[in-house]
Amino acid sequence: MGLTRDIQAVLSIADEYGGWRVNEEAATRIRPSTWDDVLVAHVIDESLPKDEIAREAVKRPESFVILARQKIFYALRSGAIDGWARPNGSGDIAKIDAIQWAGL
């Protein structure tokens, strides 16, 4: 790891992996995206007319987001893809064994 003055690069890493933003007044925790953050990003389409936003927010998860999530969990449980997470939501990223996904 090295030092950099490229604030955009540092913030993009912090957004992806988490971290702390510190200034003269306070320290703020930067957390990585969660499943729900990703779901909202793919379900809420601000470019739609206001009367369609709520309808699409209900329809989209049922039509493709929930199915995609089920396929991802199946792949994690079967060991087809590797899962990585932070124990207890913080700390270093660790590989999650396929059997551990069975309870989720």
C-alpha positions as CSV (number, residue, x, y, z in Angstrom):
1,M,0.0,0.0,0.0
2,G,1.3,3.5,-0.8
3,L,0.4,7.0,-0.1
4,T,-1.4,9.1,-2.7
5,R,-2.8,12.6,-3.0
6,D,-5.4,11.4,-5.5
7,I,-8.5,12.0,-3.4
8,Q,-10.9,10.5,-6.0
9,A,-9.0,7.2,-6.0
10,V,-8.9,7.1,-2.3
11,L,-12.7,7.8,-2.0
12,S,-13.5,5.2,-4.6
13,I,-11.5,2.6,-2.6
14,A,-13.3,3.7,0.6
15,D,-16.7,3.5,-1.1
16,E,-15.9,-0.1,-2.2
17,Y,-14.2,-1.4,0.9
18,G,-15.3,1.0,3.7
19,G,-13.1,3.4,5.8
20,W,-13.2,6.6,7.6
21,R,-13.3,10.2,6.3
22,V,-11.6,12.6,8.7
23,N,-11.6,16.4,8.6
24,E,-10.9,19.1,11.1
25,E,-14.3,18.8,12.7
26,A,-15.3,15.2,12.7
27,A,-14.7,11.6,11.6
28,T,-17.3,9.8,9.5
29,R,-17.5,6.1,8.7
30,I,-17.8,5.3,5.0
31,R,-19.5,2.0,4.6
32,P,-19.4,-0.1,1.4
33,S,-22.6,-0.8,-0.5
34,T,-25.0,-3.4,0.9
35,W,-27.5,-5.7,-0.9
36,D,-30.2,-3.1,-0.2
37,D,-28.1,-0.2,-1.6
38,V,-27.6,-2.2,-4.8
39,L,-31.3,-3.1,-4.9
40,V,-32.4,0.5,-4.6
41,A,-29.9,1.6,-7.2
42,H,-31.3,-0.8,-9.7
43,V,-35.0,-0.4,-8.8
44,I,-35.5,3.3,-8.4
45,D,-35.3,5.1,-11.7
46,E,-35.4,8.9,-11.1
47,S,-35.8,9.5,-14.9
48,L,-39.3,8.1,-14.9
49,P,-42.3,10.2,-14.3
50,K,-43.3,10.4,-10.6
51,D,-46.4,8.4,-11.0
52,E,-44.4,5.5,-12.6
53,I,-41.5,5.4,-10.0
54,A,-43.5,3.6,-7.3
55,R,-45.0,1.1,-9.8
56,E,-41.6,0.3,-11.3
57,A,-40.1,0.0,-7.8
58,V,-42.5,-2.8,-7.0
59,K,-42.4,-4.5,-10.4
60,R,-38.6,-4.5,-11.0
61,P,-37.6,-6.5,-7.9
62,E,-40.3,-9.2,-8.7
63,S,-39.3,-9.4,-12.4
64,F,-35.5,-9.6,-12.2
65,V,-33.8,-8.4,-9.0
66,I,-35.2,-11.2,-6.7
67,L,-34.5,-13.8,-9.4
68,A,-30.9,-12.6,-9.7
69,R,-30.4,-12.6,-6.0
70,Q,-31.7,-16.2,-5.8
71,K,-29.3,-17.3,-8.5
72,I,-26.4,-15.5,-6.7
73,F,-27.2,-17.2,-3.4
74,Y,-27.5,-20.6,-5.1
75,A,-24.1,-20.1,-6.7
76,L,-22.7,-19.1,-3.3
77,R,-24.2,-22.1,-1.5
78,S,-23.1,-24.5,-4.2
79,G,-19.5,-23.2,-4.3
80,A,-19.8,-22.1,-7.9
81,I,-18.6,-18.6,-6.9
82,D,-16.6,-17.5,-3.9
83,G,-18.2,-15.2,-1.3
84,W,-16.2,-12.7,0.6
85,A,-17.4,-10.7,3.7
86,R,-16.2,-8.9,6.8
87,P,-16.8,-10.9,10.0
88,N,-19.3,-9.0,12.1
89,G,-19.5,-6.3,9.4
90,S,-16.1,-4.9,10.0
91,G,-12.4,-5.9,9.8
92,D,-10.5,-7.6,7.1
93,I,-12.4,-9.4,4.3
94,A,-12.4,-13.2,4.6
95,K,-13.5,-15.9,2.3
96,I,-16.9,-17.5,3.3
97,D,-17.2,-21.2,2.9
98,A,-20.1,-22.4,0.7
99,I,-21.6,-24.3,3.7
100,Q,-21.9,-21.0,5.6
101,W,-24.3,-19.6,3.0
102,A,-26.8,-22.4,3.8
103,G,-28.3,-20.5,6.7
104,L,-28.8,-17.3,4.8
